[in-house]
Amino acid sequence: MSGGDTDGRLVRLFALTGGRTRPSRADFTLITTVTAVDPPPTWATRPQPEHQRILRRCAEPIAVAELAALLDLPVSVVVIMLCDLLESGRITARAPHPVSCQPEDLDLLQKVRDGLGRL
């Protein structure tokens, strides 16, 4: 990839986020699950094509990391766009369930590890 191609991609990413480099919220981690709201509220302004792509992918719950990979966009850019969609009521975000460290959970994890080791 030549320098010009890289510059074009950076300009495109900059345009997608409206020049923002940080998300407006701290709701999203790599494993946060996002889902499009059904029925969607109406747009106050015309949505960007990338926002529409995100919403199509979020018809079913999807993790932020998986969404970024499918869109071939950096996670940081996707998170900024997800903040826009969350603030406009277009998506919901669900934090991952905390993992408990009960003895039975540790026993199950040991069994899974042992089973994977046998593969």
N, C-alpha and C positions, 0 to 999 in steps of 0.2 A: 504494500500500500504506500503510495507516495504521500508526501507532506500535504499536498493539496486535498487528497481524499480525506485525510485525518482532520484537516481544518474544516472541511465541509460537514463532517459528522459532528464536530464540536459545535459548529454554528447551529446545526439542526437541533441538537440536544438543548442548547441555550434557548432556542426559539420555543421548544416544546414546554419548557418550564417558565417561560416569560422572563427569563433572566435570573430566576431564583436559583440559589444553590443549596438552600436548606428547606426542609419541610416546615410547614406552619404548625404541625402537630407532632406529638411523639407517640401516636397510636400504633405505629407499624414497626414490626420486626420482620425478619426473613420468614418466620413461620406463622405470622398473623394470617388468618383466613379472611378473604374479602368476597362479598357476594353482591351482585347487582340487586337493587330494590325493584320489586315487581308489584304493582305497575310503577314505572319510573315517573318521577315528577317532570314537569315540562321545563325545558331550558329557558333561562332568561335571555341568553345569547346563544348564537349558534355554536355547538360543541366542536372542538378540534377533532380531526379524524382519529388522532391517537386516543383521545378520551373514548370515542366510540369503539375503537378496537379493544380497549380495556373492558368496557362494559359488556361487549360480546363474549369475551373470555371469562367474565365473572358471572355469567348466567348460572353457573354452578359454582359452589364454593371452591376457591383456589388459594393457595399460599402465595404470598408476595414474591418469594424467590422463584417459584414456578412461573408465575405471571411474567416476571421480568425476563426469564429465559425464553418463554414462548414469544414474547414481543421483540426479543433481541435488543433490549434496552438496558442500560445500567440500572441497578436496583435504586440508586439515589434518585434518578429521574422518575422512575415509576412511583416511588413513594411520594414525591412532590405532586405528581398528577393524581395519585390516590387521595391525597389530602384535599385537593380541589373537589373530587367527586364525593368524598365523605361530607365535606362542608356544605355541598349543594344537595345533600340528601339522596344522591344517586346510588350509593353503596352502603353496606354495613361492614364493619370490621370486627372480627372476633379474635381476641387474644387467645393464645394456646392455653390449654388447661394445665395448671401447675402439676408437676410430677411429685407424688408423695414418695417418701422413703420408708415405707412400712416394710417390715421383715418379709411379708409375702410378696411384695413388689420386687424386692431384691432377689428372692428365690426365683421368681419368674424370669427376671433379667439374666440370672445365672444360667437357667435352662435354655434361654434363647441363645446366649453366647456359646454354650456348649454345643447346641444344635448347629449353629453357624460354623463352628470349628470343625464339625464332622463333614461339612460339605466339601 
